[in-house]
Amino acid sequence: MGIVHPSNLTIMQQPIQEVLDRRGALRCVRFASGEVGVVNARGRTVLTVGVVQQMAFADHGFLRGDNGRTFFVDMKNGAIYARMPEMVRFGDFELAGIGGFLCTRTRRMYEVEAIPAEAWLGCEGLYLKLPFRGCPDEAVAAKMVERPMRYEVCLLNGDDSGVYWLMGAFDDRTPLVMDDAGRYFRVLRRGPSGRAVKRLLGTVTTEADRAVVALAIQRTAMMVADRIRREVERAKREAERERERRMLLLVTAEPFRMGNKWGLKNKGRIVVPPIYRQVRQPVGKYCAIEVCPGVWGVMAVDGRVEVEARYEDVVIHADGTVELTIRPGMVVRKRLP
């Protein structure tokens, strides 16, 4: 008994002898040839199983067959199981678990003796990392720009072709993968769907290719790092602008007391909870705070500590400078942010 997918068929439509079962738009049928298979609403062959006595749809996209003994066929890749596997889900990924093995439902199936805890979702579900036992074929390993300390494979979100070799990740956590043909891809996310999009960086078939691909990976890593740096700087600038806007609204803040502790209120709303021994009247955007007897610092009116409390006294001036008394007669002056 063999499993044949339409991509392997020369004739896409076959005469149907009888319909054995129905599931949505699909039909499980026996062809005039005696073989059993699945066709869609147009009668196009989706899957062909060999000569089988009985066949019907099962759950999770499987077929249940009987040829004197019950077996199950995964319609996604044609894999045959002696019993129905347990479906193991990781986000958008679904694996078939059976007898201590995890089996992918990709067209090129990968199976590994492992427990579900050994699979790991990466980059918020962009890929699923799976363990790999042993070493890859030497022909595949020879295409690796650098052989990793530990071999790992992964599934890509929305890619049903098979598994890829996980060769690393860039600073934004997007993975670098390689297929068995030696093609290297950076994997990105396609919009809100979370589906993977592969960006080809190069293919290793010769030693010269190895240097070219290594350079492409290095350039991509530098590009990603530079983009992250610019995004961090932009976010920092935006946060500072937003903070300046908030502090302009807090220039009317007033110290308030609760018990024996002081904080800041603005228009009846608590801005800084009462956690200080003393809070002086703000001068512009800043106010002096005392954390314990005779130990002073400077706080902005939004609660951020600008000068750590370790001075005997502080005097804030309207021009944004502050005098910090280290000890009597020893005063330093600095400009606040």
Residue, then its C-alpha position, 0 to 999 in steps of 0.5 A: m500500500g502506497i500513499v500518493h499526493p497530487s503532485n506525484l500524479t500524472i492524472m489529476q482526476q480518476p473515475i470514481q466507483e463509490v463514495l465511502d465517506r464525506r467530510g465537508a467539501l472532501r470525499c473519501v472514495r474508491f476509484a475504478s482502479g480499486e484504489v482508495g483516496v480523497v477528492n475535493a468538491r471538483g473531483r480532483t484527487v487530494l490523496t491516493v491510498g493503495v487498495v484498502q478494504q475500508m476507509a473513512f475520515a477520522d479527526h484532526g485531518f486523518l483517515r481511518g483505514d482497515n485492511g484486516r488491521t486498523f491504521f491511520v493516514d495523515m492527510k497532510n503528508g501521507a504518514i501511516y500510523a498503526r494507531m491514532p496519534e495524540m495531537v500536540r499543539f504549540g501555538d500555531f504548530e501541531l505535531a503528532g505524538i505517538g510512542g514517545f516520538l514527535c512527528t511533524r505534519t509537514r510534507r517532508m515529515y520529521e520525527v524525533e524521539a522526544i517529549p513535548a517539553e523539548a519543543w520550544l516556541g521562538c520569536e513569539g511563535l515565528y518558529l518551533k524549535l525541535p531537538f535533533r539526535g545525532c549528526p546530519d548527513e555529511a553532505v548537509a553538514a558540509k553546507m553549513v557556514e559554521r557548524p553549531m555546537r548543537y544541531e537543532v531543527c525548526l518548523l516555520n509558522g505557515d510553512d508546511s514543506g518540512v523542517y529547517w536547520l536552525m543556524g542562529a538568530f539575529d539581534d531582533r530574535t529572527p532566526l537564521v535557517m538553512d535547508d538541506a540544499g544549503r540555502y540560507f534564509r533570514v525568517l521574518r514575520r508577515g504582518p499580524s498573521g504571524r506567518a513566516v516569510k523567508r528572505l534568501l541570503g545565499t546558497v552554499t554549494t562550494e567553498a567560494d559560496r561559503a565566504v559569500v554567504a558568511l558575508a551576507i549573514q554578517r551584513t544582515a546582522m550589522m543591518v539588524a543591529d543598526r536598526i535596533r540601535r536607531e529604534v532604541e534611540r528613537a524610543k528614548r527620544e519619544a519617551e523623554r519628550e513625553r516625560e517633558r510634556r507630563m512634567l509641564l503639567l506637574v509644575t503645580a504639584e504640592p508636597f503633602r503629608m500622610g502620617n509622618k511621611w511626605g509625597l507630592k500631589n497635583k490637583g488632588r491626585i497623588v503623583v509621588p506616594p508619601i515615602y519620604r521623611q520630608v519633601r520641600q516645595p518644588v522649584g520648577k521641575y525639581c524638589a528636595i527630598e529627605v530620606c532620613p535625618g540630614v540625608w538629602g537628594v533631588m527628585a523631579v516632580d514626576g517622582r524620578v530621583e535625579v540626585e541620589a540622597r547622600y548630601e547634608d543639604v540641597v538648594i535648588h535654583a530656578d535656573g536648573t542648577v543645584e547646590l549640594t552640601i557634602r559637609p559644612g563648607m564643602v558645596v558642589r554645584k551641578r546642573l540638573p537634567 
